[in-house]
Amino acid sequence: MTKIKEIIVVEGKSDTNRLKDCFGDIDTIETTGSALNEETIKRIKIANEKRGVIIFTDPDFNGNRLRTIIQKAVPDAKQAFLPRNKAVPKHSDGSLGIEHAKDEDIKAALAAVYTETSADFREYDHDDMVDLGLIGEPDSHQRRLFVGSELKIGYTNAKQFLNRLNMFQVAPKDLLAAVEKFDKGSTHDTK
Protein backbone atom coordinates (compact mmCIF):
# COMPACT_ATOMS: atom_id res chain seq x y z
CA MET A 1 0.00 0.00 0.00
CA THR A 2 1.02 3.58 -0.63
CA LYS A 3 2.38 5.42 2.40
CA ILE A 4 1.45 9.09 2.64
CA LYS A 5 4.11 11.24 4.31
CA GLU A 6 1.78 14.03 5.41
CA ILE A 7 -0.79 13.89 8.18
CA ILE A 8 -4.32 14.06 6.80
CA VAL A 9 -6.77 16.46 8.50
CA VAL A 10 -10.27 14.96 8.44
CA GLU A 11 -13.54 15.67 10.21
CA GLY A 12 -14.09 12.51 12.20
CA LYS A 13 -13.38 8.89 13.12
CA SER A 14 -15.34 7.46 10.18
CA ASP A 15 -13.12 9.43 7.77
CA THR A 16 -9.98 8.13 9.52
CA ASN A 17 -11.30 4.56 9.33
CA ARG A 18 -12.10 4.97 5.64
CA LEU A 19 -8.57 6.25 4.92
CA LYS A 20 -7.07 3.34 6.88
CA ASP A 21 -9.16 0.98 4.70
CA CYS A 22 -7.60 2.58 1.61
CA PHE A 23 -4.02 3.10 2.74
CA GLY A 24 -3.45 0.91 5.79
CA ASP A 25 -1.08 2.79 8.08
CA ILE A 26 -2.01 6.47 7.80
CA ASP A 27 -1.91 9.30 10.31
CA THR A 28 -4.81 11.70 10.71
CA ILE A 29 -5.92 14.58 12.87
CA GLU A 30 -9.67 14.64 13.43
CA THR A 31 -11.45 17.96 13.83
CA THR A 32 -14.28 16.05 15.53
CA GLY A 33 -17.02 17.52 13.41
CA SER A 34 -17.69 21.19 12.90
CA ALA A 35 -16.26 22.28 16.27
CA LEU A 36 -12.63 23.23 15.73
CA ASN A 37 -10.95 24.30 18.96
CA GLU A 38 -7.63 26.07 19.50
CA GLU A 39 -5.99 22.85 20.74
CA THR A 40 -6.74 21.09 17.44
CA ILE A 41 -5.47 24.06 15.42
CA LYS A 42 -2.21 23.94 17.43
CA ARG A 43 -1.86 20.22 16.68
CA ILE A 44 -2.40 20.89 12.97
CA LYS A 45 0.25 23.66 13.00
CA ILE A 46 2.79 21.40 14.73
CA ALA A 47 2.01 18.51 12.37
CA ASN A 48 2.49 20.82 9.40
CA GLU A 49 5.90 21.93 10.69
CA LYS A 50 7.03 18.33 11.30
CA ARG A 51 5.58 16.38 8.35
CA GLY A 52 3.18 18.57 6.44
CA VAL A 53 -0.60 18.25 6.45
CA ILE A 54 -3.25 17.68 3.82
CA ILE A 55 -6.70 19.15 4.49
CA PHE A 56 -9.26 16.58 3.33
CA THR A 57 -12.70 17.57 4.57
CA ASP A 58 -16.15 16.54 3.36
CA PRO A 59 -17.44 18.38 0.26
CA ASP A 60 -20.29 20.07 2.11
CA PHE A 61 -20.92 23.35 3.93
CA ASN A 62 -19.27 22.29 7.21
CA GLY A 63 -16.32 20.73 5.40
CA ASN A 64 -15.70 23.94 3.46
CA ARG A 65 -16.08 26.02 6.62
CA LEU A 66 -13.50 23.88 8.45
CA ARG A 67 -11.17 24.00 5.43
CA THR A 68 -11.33 27.81 5.45
CA ILE A 69 -10.56 28.02 9.18
CA ILE A 70 -7.62 25.60 8.89
CA GLN A 71 -6.31 27.29 5.76
CA LYS A 72 -6.24 30.67 7.54
CA ALA A 73 -4.35 29.16 10.48
CA VAL A 74 -1.98 27.08 8.30
CA PRO A 75 -1.76 28.84 4.91
CA ASP A 76 0.84 26.45 3.47
CA ALA A 77 -1.18 23.32 4.22
CA LYS A 78 -1.79 21.10 1.21
CA GLN A 79 -5.37 20.49 0.15
CA ALA A 80 -7.21 17.58 -1.43
CA PHE A 81 -10.75 17.76 -2.72
CA LEU A 82 -13.28 14.98 -3.20
CA PRO A 83 -16.02 15.84 -5.73
CA ARG A 84 -19.49 16.00 -4.20
CA ASN A 85 -20.81 13.27 -6.49
CA LYS A 86 -18.11 10.89 -5.19
CA ALA A 87 -19.13 11.39 -1.54
CA VAL A 88 -22.82 10.48 -1.73
CA PRO A 89 -24.06 8.01 0.93
CA LYS A 90 -25.63 4.72 -0.13
CA HIS A 91 -28.77 5.58 1.82
CA SER A 92 -30.64 8.78 1.02
CA ASP A 93 -30.85 9.83 4.68
CA GLY A 94 -27.08 10.30 5.12
CA SER A 95 -24.92 13.33 4.44
CA LEU A 96 -22.05 13.78 2.00
CA GLY A 97 -18.80 12.43 3.36
CA ILE A 98 -15.39 11.00 2.61
CA GLU A 99 -16.46 7.82 4.39
CA HIS A 100 -18.87 7.06 1.50
CA ALA A 101 -16.29 7.35 -1.31
CA LYS A 102 -14.76 4.47 -3.24
CA ASP A 103 -11.08 3.68 -2.74
CA GLU A 104 -10.14 4.86 -6.23
CA ASP A 105 -11.89 8.22 -5.70
CA ILE A 106 -10.11 8.82 -2.39
CA LYS A 107 -6.76 7.87 -3.91
CA ALA A 108 -7.37 10.15 -6.92
CA ALA A 109 -8.26 13.07 -4.63
CA LEU A 110 -5.11 12.62 -2.54
CA ALA A 111 -2.97 12.17 -5.66
CA ALA A 112 -4.14 15.58 -6.92
CA VAL A 113 -3.06 17.57 -3.87
CA TYR A 114 -2.79 21.34 -4.23
CA THR A 115 -0.41 23.64 -2.40
CA GLU A 116 -0.59 27.41 -2.43
CA THR A 117 2.51 28.93 -4.04
CA SER A 118 3.74 32.45 -4.65
CA ALA A 119 5.22 32.18 -8.15
CA ASP A 120 4.55 34.93 -10.69
CA PHE A 121 0.90 34.48 -11.60
CA ARG A 122 -1.80 36.53 -13.32
CA GLU A 123 -4.78 36.44 -10.98
CA TYR A 124 -8.27 35.81 -12.23
CA ASP A 125 -10.87 38.49 -11.56
CA HIS A 126 -14.63 39.00 -11.60
CA ASP A 127 -14.60 39.70 -15.36
CA ASP A 128 -12.96 36.32 -16.03
CA MET A 129 -15.70 34.61 -14.04
CA VAL A 130 -18.37 36.42 -16.09
CA ASP A 131 -16.60 35.73 -19.42
CA LEU A 132 -16.40 32.01 -18.64
CA GLY A 133 -20.02 31.84 -17.46
CA LEU A 134 -18.98 30.90 -13.93
CA ILE A 135 -21.22 33.67 -12.59
CA GLY A 136 -24.21 35.54 -13.96
CA GLU A 137 -25.68 32.74 -16.07
CA PRO A 138 -28.59 30.37 -15.37
CA ASP A 139 -26.18 27.40 -15.43
CA SER A 140 -23.33 29.05 -13.48
CA HIS A 141 -23.91 26.87 -10.40
CA GLN A 142 -23.70 23.66 -12.48
CA ARG A 143 -20.76 25.05 -14.43
CA ARG A 144 -18.77 25.78 -11.21
CA LEU A 145 -19.68 22.37 -9.84
CA PHE A 146 -18.41 20.65 -13.00
CA VAL A 147 -15.30 22.82 -13.46
CA GLY A 148 -14.37 22.50 -9.76
CA SER A 149 -14.64 18.73 -10.06
CA GLU A 150 -12.57 18.66 -13.27
CA LEU A 151 -9.84 20.84 -11.74
CA LYS A 152 -10.02 18.96 -8.43
CA ILE A 153 -10.45 22.17 -6.44
CA GLY A 154 -13.93 21.36 -5.15
CA TYR A 155 -17.18 23.28 -5.37
CA THR A 156 -17.90 26.56 -3.58
CA ASN A 157 -19.93 29.68 -4.16
CA ALA A 158 -18.75 32.13 -6.84
CA LYS A 159 -16.60 34.30 -4.56
CA GLN A 160 -14.78 31.35 -3.00
CA PHE A 161 -14.43 29.69 -6.41
CA LEU A 162 -12.57 32.76 -7.67
CA ASN A 163 -10.39 32.65 -4.53
CA ARG A 164 -9.54 28.97 -5.14
CA LEU A 165 -8.66 29.57 -8.80
CA ASN A 166 -6.17 32.18 -7.64
CA MET A 167 -4.95 30.40 -4.51
CA PHE A 168 -4.14 27.22 -6.43
CA GLN A 169 -2.92 29.17 -9.45
CA VAL A 170 -4.97 27.16 -11.90
CA ALA A 171 -3.39 27.50 -15.33
CA PRO A 172 -5.60 29.37 -17.81
CA LYS A 173 -5.36 26.49 -20.30
CA ASP A 174 -6.63 24.04 -17.66
CA LEU A 175 -9.51 26.31 -16.67
CA LEU A 176 -10.47 26.91 -20.29
CA ALA A 177 -10.30 23.17 -21.07
CA ALA A 178 -12.65 22.38 -18.17
CA VAL A 179 -15.11 25.10 -19.23
CA GLU A 180 -15.00 23.87 -22.85
CA LYS A 181 -15.62 20.30 -21.68
CA PHE A 182 -18.72 21.54 -19.85
CA ASP A 183 -19.84 23.47 -22.94
CA LYS A 184 -19.43 20.41 -25.15
CA GLY A 185 -21.97 18.63 -22.99
CA SER A 186 -19.75 16.29 -21.09
CA THR A 187 -21.66 13.95 -18.80
CA HIS A 188 -22.14 16.76 -16.23
CA ASP A 189 -22.07 14.08 -13.54
CA THR A 190 -21.90 16.59 -10.70
CA LYS A 191 -25.00 16.20 -8.50
N, C-alpha and C positions, 0 to 999 in steps of 0.2 A: 504493500500500500504506500501511497505517496505520503511523505511527512511534510507538513507545513511548518516552516520556521516560526512564523508570527503567531501571536496569540489572537484568537478570533473573539471579537466582542459580539455576544448574542443577547437576546432578551431573556431567555429562560432555560430551565433544565431540559425541556423537550427538544429545544434547538441543539443543546450540547449533545444529548443522546443521539440525535439524528446525524450530527457531524461525526460522532464516534462510530456510528454504523457505516458511514462512508469512508472514513479515513483511519479508523482504528485509534491509535494513540494521538490525540489532539488536545491542545490546551485552549480553554475558553475562559472568558470572564463574562458572567451573567449579570445583566442589569436588573434582573428580577422584575420584569414587567416594565411598566411605564414610569415607575418611581426610581429616579436616578439620584442617589445621594452623593455627597461630597467624598465619602470614603471610597465609593466605587470609582468615581472620577480620578481620585488619587492613584488607585490601583491601575487604572487604564494608562495614566501618564507614566507610571513606573514601568509597566510592561512595555510601553512604546519605547522608552529609553533603553531597556535591556534587550528586547527581541523584536520590537515592532508589533503593531496591532493592525488587524483588519476589521473594520466595522461591517458587520453582516446582520442587519436587522430585518425584520419582516417588512414586506412591501405594502404597508398600510399606514394610516395616519400616525399611530403611536410609534411605529418603527422609524418613520421619517422624522418625527419630533425628537426621538432619542438620538438619531444619527446627527441631527443639527446641533444638539447640545454637546455631544461628544466631539464633533468636528470643531466646534468653537474652543473647547478645552484642549484638544490635541489636533491642531491644524495639519500636521504632517502624517496623520494616521492614514493608512491605506483604506480603500473602500471597495466592497463587492456588492453587487446588486442582483437580486433574484427577480425576474419579471413577475408581475402580478399573476399572470395566467399559469405560471409554474408553481404557485404556492397555494393553489385552491384545495380546500379540504375535500375528502371523499364524501363526506356527509354535508348536506346543505346548511346545517345549523352551526357549523364551525366557522372560524375566522381565518383569513389568509395567514400563512406562516411557513417558515423554513421547514418546519417539521413535516409538512405535507409534500415536499418536493421530492422528485426522483433523484437518485444518486447522480446520474449524468447531468442533471440541471444544476445541482449544488456544485459539482466539480467544475462545470463550465463557468458558473458565476465566480468561483474563487480563482479560476485560471485567468479571468479577465479583470484582475484587480487594477484599480486606478489609484494614483497618487498625485496630489497637487504638486505642481512644479512652478518655477518662476522664470522659465526660459522666455525669450522674446516671443510675444504672441499678440496677434490682433484680436482684441476682445469682440465678442458679438454684442449687439445692442438691440434695442426695441425694434428698430426698423428691420433688422435681419429676421426677427421673429415674425413680423408682419409679412415680409417678402416671402418667407417660406411657408406661410399659412399656419404657423405654430400658435398664433393668437389672432383673434378677430374674424375667424371663419367658423361656419357651423360645425365643421369637422375637426376643429383645432384640438379638442380634447382627445379624440381618437388618434389624431396625427401625433401628438406628443406622447401618447401611450405607446404607439407603434415605434416611433423614432427612439424613444428612451429605451425600449426593449432591444432594438437593433444595435444601439450604441453601448448597451449594457451600463447605462447610467441611471436606470430606474425612472419611474414616473413621478412627477410632482406637478404642482400648479405652474402657470406660465412664468411667474416671477422666479420661482426656485429652479425651473427648467433652464432659464437663461443663466442663472448663477452656476448651475452644474456644467453647462456647455463651456463656460469660461473657466471655472475652477479646474475641470479636467482637461482643458485645452483641447477640445475635440477638433480635429483637423477639418477644415471646410469641405474637403473632398469626401470625408466620411459622413459628415452631416448631410451634404447634398445627396450622396448615394442613398442614405436611409430615407430621405424625403422622397426621392424619385422612386424608390421601391414601393413606398406607400402609394404614390400617385399612379403607379402602374397596376395597382390593385392586387398587391401581394395578399396573402391569406388574411391579413389583418387579425391574426389570432392573438388578440390582446386582452379581451374581457376586462 
